[in-house]
Amino acid sequence: MTISGATYLFTSTALASPPQHRTGTHHPAHHHRPVITAKPETIRVGGSHLQRLRATAGTVNVMSAKKLRELNITSPKDIAAYTPGLTAVNATSGSTPLFSIRGIGLDDFTGNNMGGIGIYQDGVFAPYPVFYTGQMFDTQTVSVEKGPQGFDYGRSSTGGNISVESTRPGHHFGGYLDWGYSSYGTNTARAAVDVPISKTIFNRTAFSYINGGGWQRDIHTGRHYGSQDQLGLRNLTQFLIDDRSSLLLNIHYTRDRGTPQSPQDTDGDALNNRPNRTISVGSNARYHDVNVGGDRASRDENGGGVSINYTHRFDVGTFTSTTGFDAFRRNDYDNYDGESLSIGDYHWNDTSLAQSHDMHFRTTFAKRVRLSVGVYESYDKINGAYTGLRSDLLGIPNGNLTNHFVQQNISTGVYLNTVTKIVRGLDFIASGRYSYDDRGYHGGTIDQGGAFTHAGGAISSLDDHHRYSRLTGRVGLRYTIAPGTLIYGTISNGYKAGSYFAGAVSAASAQSYVRPENMVAYEIGAKTSLLNNKLQLEGSLFDYEYHNRQTLFVAEMPKTTSLTLGSLPRARTRGGELSGTFHNLIPNLDLNSSFAYLDAKATRGTSSINGLPLLSNVGRNSALPFAPRFSWSAVARYAINLPSDYRMTLQASYSWKDNMLLELGDPNGKSSKISSMGLRMEVGPKSGKWVAAVYVDNLLNRHGNSYSYTGNDNSRVQYIQTPRWIGGNIRYNF
């Protein structure tokens, strides 16, 4: 079966027992994952993982390592263009995106909050966005699971999960070297090598380094912004303890010292009574023009961690345990206002620590019931000082506001998932979870220059602590019409813990506690595999009802307009998705396409948050953030056989997303329609020993507004889509 470009070869029926862990077979991370064979484009899946997909009875989109390379995807943000219902934006200039699935995600840009979806890197939950910075290299698969999760592994989530899995160590010496060069002097080097240490110990070391000049240019200084300087290292060691047990040790490190991308501000001059193009770029600015001035925009991020995955197969089932520890340090300056003045620039200075442990047991008994039961626990802490640089806005030297804070979270959960065979072809799915969260926050905003109180005076102070628990569940039916063709229906509810807003703000109430988010989800869908797996189709319809949806609002505060985090009392999202793969129906031609529709609205409006009036009222039936009404993508690949056992492959790709709201209460918080066309040509021997490619992304050189908002001085600020990008690379497999 093929789902969103990943080819699956199912080897047993949906209720088969888990396969034995022999040499070459390993079920890593939080649940059983596909294993790459000698041909990287094929992911062979055993009965356990097939059952995992079927038991979920929901939409799962998977991209293989080969598909990621073909689409030139090097950043987590890029997978959203070819995954229906998934959006990703860089709300600040850092390299870490904010994800949303079907309109549910992380609206908060400050860095101390986790979103309504779970992000997992090699089975380890990333509580803060910085923890998946620079880790998407030497990737085996990226899978996106839609709807409430937490019944099979990990934390509870309302919107779904994104799981990035690294390529596991091979049992023979081998690897690859990959070098590329592209626009703006960008060099990309990647490599991986498998080294068998003994008959039972196997090691894989991989690295990625990207270095290149920025595509933006300051209109006065000529300095470039948006440059890349990112290094990633990973070492995986697999220990085959015996024919039933294995252990995988993962050690990783990442570092990012690129120059942040700057937004554009086209009307700041008029609002601040300055000549045109003095402090902002002006209304007729070119897409690469920015006006940063003397702002010290810079990025200095680094972090790493270790995880251990242990798997043991008993006669009655399989036990899996995954433990991870990560630490990350960030010291960034963002020209967040798009002006050369200190109107709304930010200094992000924080240290994050995270530890998590997930263990579960999966078994099948009486040939009718598949049972999964597990326990999850995690602890994370972030210690930060977030400074809003606003001297020009407030009209005094050192007119800065700094929020010093410490936030700690403890999360635990017990989950259960069952799939019971009722009659032939009909299965009943029942899942349940008990979640407990303990969240504490200590901090407050300091008025450094005395614009509101006195120099060094406290604007706000919060020493708060909340404990709460929730029961969530899922029930559903799945009916297998014929081998490879099924329909399903589920009802589930999801839960996300409460939050605190850590931005530096001039109103104490803007940092109030935000209550937990709850959601009830209804979904029906179908999956089919026809013509000997040459035609794959998957579609679903869903209806989400929210209570206390956590989201960003733009509010009026003393002497400034600023963001805060709050709850929308009631909201609803309805929509549908369809994706398909057509493999070799016409000889040598592969087609992949997807389509998504979202209708996301507030069902109860509001005009204030935490007692602060919104810049623009949110009425009943107002659109919700990060929910483009329509989106679609298509990829076509055609292979041409050449003399002497060589092959040339031509590829065309196109993605399009409708405009979408980005912040509630903000008349400027809306993106434009974003489209991108790409072309790629590959040449190499049919053996796959090496392949050379040339490509162009955003061929039509579109310059859409990918993120916009109202700045602190009420001007409109926008981030621009990355322009046309031309490059080539060569990959050698050994």
FENVENUR-V104122 format. One record per backbone hydrogen bond with DSSP energy under -1.0 kcal/mol. NH is the residue of the N-H (numbers start at 1). CO is the residue of the C=O. Records with the same first field share a line. If there is no record, write none. Layout:
# FENVENUR-V104122
NH=CO ; CO
This chain:
# FENVENUR-V104122
3=6
6=3
8=1
16=13
22=20
25=22
35=44
37=42
42=39
43=7
44=35
45=9
50=46
51=47
52=48
53=49
54=50
55=51
56=52
61=144
63=142
65=140
68=64
69=65
70=66
71=67
72=69
73=68
78=75
79=76
80=77
81=78
82=79
83=80
86=83
87=100
89=98
98=89
100=87
101=104
102=85
104=101
106=99
116=105
118=160
120=162
121=124
122=164
124=121
126=119
131=128
132=129
133=130
137=135
140=165
141=165
142=63
143=163
144=61
145=161
146=59
147=159
149=157
157=149
159=116
161=145
162=118
163=143
164=120
165=141
167=138
174=194
176=192
177=732
178=190
179=730
180=188
181=728
182=186
183=726
186=182
187=211
188=180
189=209
190=178
191=207
192=176
193=205
194=174
195=203
197=201
198=201
202=238
203=195
204=236
205=193
206=234
207=191
208=232
209=189
210=230
211=187
212=228
213=184
216=225
217=288
218=223
219=290
222=218
225=216
226=259
228=212
230=210
231=255
232=208
233=253
234=206
235=251
236=204
237=249
238=202
239=247
240=200
241=239
242=245
246=311
247=239
248=309
249=237
250=307
251=235
252=305
253=233
254=303
255=231
256=301
257=229
264=718
271=267
272=268
273=270
274=269
278=275
281=265
285=282
289=286
290=217
295=292
298=333
301=256
302=329
303=254
304=327
305=252
306=325
307=250
308=323
309=248
310=321
311=246
312=319
313=244
314=317
318=362
319=312
320=360
321=310
322=358
323=308
324=356
325=306
326=354
327=304
328=352
329=302
330=350
331=300
332=348
333=298
334=346
336=334
338=335
340=279
343=341
345=389
346=334
347=387
348=332
350=330
351=383
352=328
353=381
354=326
355=379
356=324
357=377
358=322
359=375
360=320
361=373
362=318
363=371
365=369
368=365
369=365
370=419
371=363
372=417
373=361
374=415
375=359
376=413
377=357
378=411
379=355
380=409
381=353
382=407
383=351
384=405
385=349
386=403
387=347
388=401
389=345
390=399
393=342
394=390
395=391
396=391
399=396
400=398
401=388
402=446
403=386
404=444
405=384
406=442
407=382
408=440
409=380
410=438
411=378
412=436
413=376
414=434
415=374
416=432
417=372
418=430
419=370
420=428
421=368
422=426
426=423
427=478
428=420
429=476
430=418
431=474
432=416
433=472
434=414
435=470
436=412
437=468
438=410
439=466
440=408
441=464
442=406
443=462
444=404
446=402
447=457
448=400 ; 446
456=447
457=454
459=445
460=445
462=443
464=441
466=439
468=437
470=435
472=433
474=431
475=491
476=429
477=489
478=427
479=487
480=425
481=485
482=485
485=482
486=527
487=479
488=525
489=477
490=523
491=475
492=521
493=473
494=519
496=517
499=514
510=507
511=508
512=509
514=499
517=496
518=547
519=494
520=545
521=492
522=543
523=490
524=541
525=488
526=539
527=486
528=537
530=535
534=531
535=530
536=581
537=528
538=579
539=526
540=577
541=524
542=575
543=522
544=573
545=520
546=571
547=518
548=569
549=568
551=566
553=564
554=664
555=562
556=613
557=560
560=557
561=712
562=555
564=553
566=551
568=549
571=546
572=601
573=544
574=599
575=542
576=597
577=540
578=595
579=538
580=593
581=536
582=591
583=534
584=589
589=586
590=637
591=582
592=635
593=580
594=633
595=578
596=631
597=576
598=629
599=574
601=572
602=622
603=570
604=570
606=618
609=612
612=609
614=607
615=554
618=606
621=602
622=619
624=600
626=661
631=596
632=656
633=594
634=654
635=592
636=652
637=590
638=650
639=588
640=648
642=646
647=684
648=640
649=682
650=638
651=680
652=636
653=678
654=634
655=676
656=632
657=674
658=630
662=669
664=552
666=663
669=666
670=668
671=660
672=705
674=657
676=655
678=653
679=696
680=651
681=694
682=649
683=692
684=647
686=645
688=685
691=731
692=683
693=729
694=681
695=727
696=679
697=725
699=677
701=698
706=719
707=719
709=717
711=715
714=711
717=709
718=264
719=707
721=704
725=697
727=695
728=181
729=693
730=179
731=691
732=177
733=689
734=175
